[in-house]
């Protein structure tokens, strides 16, 4: 039963990410294109650091939300 709740939380999270990304693409597609061009000009090392920073920020947010609930 616990695994089912975990899977449902994962599916809910994926749905939330898709919703937010969809809203960004709907509201500002040219801004997304500009950001992609900027990211394409950065080095692989900088992109890895950005990805690690985003993963750390996301996991920190999830930890705080879980801690507060």
C-alpha positions in Angstrom: 0.0 0.0 0.0 2.9 2.4 0.8 4.4 1.8 -2.7 1.1 2.8 -4.3 1.1 6.1 -2.4 4.7 6.7 -3.5 3.9 6.0 -7.2 0.8 8.3 -7.0 3.0 11.1 -5.6 5.5 10.6 -8.4 2.8 10.7 -11.0 1.3 13.8 -9.4 4.8 15.5 -9.4 5.4 14.7 -13.1 1.9 16.0 -13.9 2.7 19.2 -12.0 6.0 19.7 -13.9 4.3 19.2 -17.2 1.6 21.7 -16.3 4.1 24.3 -15.3 6.3 23.8 -18.3 3.2 23.9 -20.6 2.1 27.2 -19.1 5.6 28.7 -19.7 5.6 27.5 -23.3 2.0 28.9 -23.7 2.7 32.2 -22.1 6.2 33.0 -23.4 7.4 30.8 -26.3 9.9 33.4 -27.5 11.4 33.7 -24.0 11.9 29.9 -23.9 13.7 30.1 -27.3 16.0 32.8 -26.0 16.8 30.8 -22.9 17.6 27.7 -25.0 20.0 29.8 -27.2 21.7 31.1 -24.1 22.1 27.6 -22.5 23.4 26.2 -25.8 26.2 28.8 -25.7 27.3 27.7 -22.2 29.9 25.0 -21.6 29.1 21.5 -20.6 30.6 22.1 -17.2 28.5 25.1 -16.6 25.3 23.2 -17.7 26.3 20.4 -15.3 26.7 22.9 -12.4 23.4 24.5 -13.3 21.7 21.0 -13.3 23.3 20.1 -10.0 22.2 23.5 -8.5 18.6 23.0 -9.7 18.5 19.4 -8.4 19.8 20.6 -5.0 17.3 23.4 -4.9 14.4 21.1 -5.9 15.3 18.5 -3.4 15.7 21.2 -0.7 12.2 22.5 -1.5 10.7 19.0 -1.4 12.5 18.3 2.0 11.1 21.5 3.5 7.6 20.8 2.2 7.8 17.3 3.6 9.2 18.6 6.9 6.4 21.2 7.3 3.6 18.8 6.5 
